[in-house]
Amino acid sequence: MLDIAFIRNNAAAVAEAARVKGMRVDLDRILALDAALRRDKTRLEALRAERNRITAQFSGGSASLRMAGAERSRAIAGELSALQAHAGETEQVLRDLLMAVPNLPWRGAPVGPDEKSNRVVRTVGDRPDFAFAPLDHVAIAERHGWINQARIARIAGARSYVLKGRLALLEQALLFDTSRRLAREGFQPISVPALVRGEAFVNTGHFPFAREDTFELPRDGLYLAGTAEIALTGLHGGEIIEERDLPLLYAGLSPCFRREAGSGGRDVRGLLRVHQFYKVEQYVICRDDPEESAYWHARLLANAETILQALGLPYQVVECSTGDMGPGKVRMNDIETWVPSLGRYRETHSCSSLHEWQARRANIRWRDRLGQVRFCHTLNNTAIATPRILVPLIENHQTPQGQVRVPAFLRTYLDGEELL
């Protein structure tokens, strides 16, 4: 959500942001409602001032003067009541429209409609050159009895899975080690609920934009979150955070749920695109300083890259285009990891800066040493998401015998085993 004063003074830039993000925004109506609301507020102030003046002027006068003052006060009260109701309705309509206004992308974002316009920033690691016919992750996992999608689909439907044995332990090791690694970097490990009220989705900007991709429990008024970011934003909604307590750094672990409504039947087989998964999310609340935001964006991205390098996985970092980054993002980088069976890189991590767009919706503010209160900046980044990361891990580290090499730092969680 953008400040209405910013929109008023930068209407052309906001219109351009909507255009390059492929969104339709009725700026003319927004500006008209804003003007009407400001007129109403000016009139309300004038009426209140007149009421106070009448009270002071006629309170000590004659009975007839007091009666005349009372009549005028009643008339003012009626007009105030009607005008307050009208202003309240206008303000709500305006707020609803403001919720649909996108953030302005940073100047380095490629302009384009979707992920095809993304730009590769850097490529890290060598792709494996197998001297044998490599298998995909499903074939390897089924050979070892680690997964069984066909059987679980009978009770859970498509895009469901079961992880068993050493692969289940490997998943748990990845989640735990990532949380511990981030804790050493100053991030507070935190487990958050997946069941969240709709208001929290609105405050992060997931609603209305990603509503169709969200599972709903209408009887309880709850939704299943697709990221810990939603609960973590809600955790500080309505707060004023003292400058000395910033930045807030979280490593949020949660089960995540997505309907994959727009996937069009892609990636049904295997573990790349599933309805339920687990994720450790890096989440930052900091001061509204663009340079500080840029620092944390780079830091979050570096943390994710460090994990991939420790896993020995080849990857590339991409600069996401205006049409791919989503409404609230100022900047977004994806990390795509090499998947040998597909012969291409696939997105496994996403790093986003939202400036005050999200904090303004959730009313998260900070107070500086002089007592001035402003909206915070928020950022988020995938540290690890399973089972998706297991796909490149299994495929890149497979042996001619169909085993999987365990990255060195994870072996302690698997009784020292080098091969699975």
C-alpha positions, 0 to 999 in steps of 0.5 A: 500500500502506497501513501496517498500523498505519494500517489497524489504527487507522483501519479504518473510514476504510479501509473507507469508502475501499474503498466509495467507490472501488468495491473489495472489501477483506477488512478482517476477514481483514487485521486477524485476520492482523495480530493473529496475526502480532503474536502469533507475533512476540511468541512468537518474541521470548520463545523467543529470550530463553529460548534466550539465558537457557538458554545463559547459565545452563547453559553453565558448569554440570555435565554434567547441567545442560548436557545439560538445557539442550541438550535445552531448547535443541533444543526451543526451536529446533524451536519457533522453526523451526516458528513462523518458517515459520508467521509467514513464511507469514502475513506473505506472505498479509497482504502480498498482501492489503495490496497490494489495499487502496486509498489514502484519497481526499482530502476534495475528491474527488467521491464517485461510481462513475466519470468521470460523477461528475467535477467540472469545476474550470475551463475555459480557452480559447475553443472554435473557431467555424468559419465552414465545415464542419470536418473530423475529424482523420482526414479532414484527415490522410488528405487530406495523406497523413499517416496510413494506418490501413487499410494498417498494420492489415493487419500490426498489427491494429486501433488501429494507425497510421502517421504520415508526413511533416510530421505525423511531424515535428510529433509529434517536435517536440512530444515534444522541445519538451516535454522541453526545456520541462520541463528548464528547469523543473528536471526531468531528461529521461530515456528509460526502457525499455518492457519491464519485469518484473512486479515493477515493475508490482506496485510501482506498483500497476498489478498486479493492478488493470490487468493485463488492459490490459497486453501480456505477453511470457511467454517473457521474463517481461516486460511492455510498460509503459503509462507511464514511471512504472513504470520510474521507480518501479523505478529507485529501488526499495529505495533510501534517498534523502538529504533533500538530494537531494530532490525527484527530478524527472523528465521520462520519455520512453518508448514506451507500450503498452496493450491497451485491454481495457475500451474496448469497441470505442470510438474504433477509428477515428483516433488517440484510442485506440491500442495504442502511443503516446509520452509524456513523463511528469512524475514526482516523488519528494518527502518525505512531507509532504502540503503538499509533495505538494500543491505538486508536484501543483499544479506538475505540473498547471500545467506541463501546462496551460502546454503546452496554452496554448502549443498554443492548445488549449481545455481543462478541468480536472476533479476526478476522482471516487473511483471514477474515480481508481483504487486508489492515488490520493489525488487525481487531476485530468484535463485534457480537451481540446476535440475539435470533431468529437466536440463534447466534451472528451476526456481528454489528461492525468492528474495523480496524487498517491499519497502513500506508497502507491506508495513503500511498495510499492516500498520507496522511503524518505528519510532526514532530517537527524536520521537518521530514515527514512520512506517518500517520496511520489510523483506523476506527470502526463502532460506530453504524449502522442502521437498523442492530442494531435494529434487536438485540435491538428489539428481546432482549428487547421484552416483552410477549405482543410483545412490545419493552423495550426502553433503558433508555438513549434513552427514552428522545428522545421518549417522555419518553416512556419505551415501544414501 
